[in-house]
């Protein structure tokens, strides 16, 4: 089936390829409760913070998916799907659609299929992904460097000079850290890693950023080995 | 107290309801119908199902027809038209042209239920080519195919893969001179779209619209249903022209919410034609000296609070003879009109017995 727009992009990509990805989104178990029909009224886009800064509209996602417009879906999957900040302001839809939720599923499909748009979008986040997946925390105190965030003002220089002293001034001992947001036990890290592995999240990372995957795997499996676990015998690891 | 009968002109939904109502109130009704059958447009134009509840139109209309057919208070005249009227209610002398020749009758009150006619797309100002392309049809043509139980591409009988409706053809158009919204076409297009999707599940269905006017329960009962459950595609934007490419017709328009040009080959294009005053309505207005309102329908003078009273005492109008009306409007107006007609006769006979 041809595209309906005279200016449709990706006309060289076969319909079957686009339809395969579309079906993965529409076949997701969450999808049915996220999309009914779209009035194209724009209440979601009017509420959307990303729409103020990017050429992005949650309405377009709802209307394109409601129309089952496979070609325009593919356009979105290759670009503006990454412009959403996932704040879900769009949930005020009178038809009870959830454009942000549709975008969540579309991003997963883009990642699972190793789409170039997913690789490009996530490239800048390697460090954060590594940190979350290996420790469970994201923003670390040592990220507070003046040249990273000049908009945070002159105090940042002062604070970053004696970071460990400032951190020790915080009452809970678990916060006396500089490389992590808080102290994470090795047991927690290992459990976390097993969750990523068993839920398929590691495979997702392997699709998107093989280098990151290899470092993560090496570091974490070494930790597991140190603790006497054999990752190849996953059942016994879980039983423990 | 003996009264002249209430003359009901037209035996469509409104006329049948008015005649039945007169008999229920104990008044005699004279029901005249131009066609050889009762039921009006839903029967004469082969409607498949009525909007919004999708009941089989023949079954629904048969119920109404049965309610008048054997009532001794209702005198049903088929293939009959009113050709002249003299005098004032409650003593109007009408001339009927019947298959057996002309007949004079005295009637006490009149309810005009002469309905509408479908807009003729040969008059549209866009370039849709209704008379040029076999695969450009109207809501009415589509209804006929649905009733016959097979929706196909008229030019070659094949199963269509892509079909679209174009809304507001002949309505809301200053170029044509029809300023009004015909009220029902949005609902009927949704209903037909659902029926097509059910009959031909692999066929994509688009509706090109200006606004979808789905008032009251039509909103969720047909519009949401078409969109949510049957995946009918609604695109805001009206097609500007239709051209021929191979064995398909190509529609050209703008998707106004996306701001993108649309150009799609279609197997069948369905023009959602609206309502215009019927010839019968115009004629009856003339015969009974009832003025027309600015759009050409029979004028009622009571505004929003009285939808059936005309400027001619004892003469009432109901249904689509007064302007675009759906079945709910038509039936409700018929009830209001027969109540007023009966009230008119009763007041006159009371006045007559007092003065006697």
HADDOCK unambig.tbl for C-alpha pairs under 7 A between the chains (distance, minus, plus):
assign (segid A and resid 4 and name CA) (segid B and resid 262 and name CA) 5.64 0.50 0.50
assign (segid A and resid 4 and name CA) (segid B and resid 263 and name CA) 6.02 0.50 0.50
assign (segid A and resid 4 and name CA) (segid B and resid 264 and name CA) 5.46 0.50 0.50
assign (segid A and resid 5 and name CA) (segid B and resid 260 and name CA) 6.58 0.50 0.50
assign (segid A and resid 5 and name CA) (segid B and resid 261 and name CA) 5.72 0.50 0.50
assign (segid A and resid 5 and name CA) (segid B and resid 262 and name CA) 4.53 0.50 0.50
assign (segid A and resid 5 and name CA) (segid B and resid 263 and name CA) 6.08 0.50 0.50
assign (segid A and resid 6 and name CA) (segid B and resid 261 and name CA) 5.76 0.50 0.50
assign (segid A and resid 6 and name CA) (segid B and resid 262 and name CA) 5.65 0.50 0.50
assign (segid A and resid 6 and name CA) (segid B and resid 263 and name CA) 5.69 0.50 0.50
assign (segid A and resid 36 and name CA) (segid B and resid 228 and name CA) 4.92 0.50 0.50
assign (segid A and resid 37 and name CA) (segid B and resid 224 and name CA) 6.74 0.50 0.50
assign (segid A and resid 37 and name CA) (segid B and resid 227 and name CA) 5.45 0.50 0.50
assign (segid A and resid 37 and name CA) (segid B and resid 228 and name CA) 4.96 0.50 0.50
assign (segid A and resid 40 and name CA) (segid B and resid 257 and name CA) 6.88 0.50 0.50
assign (segid A and resid 67 and name CA) (segid B and resid 231 and name CA) 6.56 0.50 0.50
assign (segid A and resid 67 and name CA) (segid B and resid 233 and name CA) 4.92 0.50 0.50
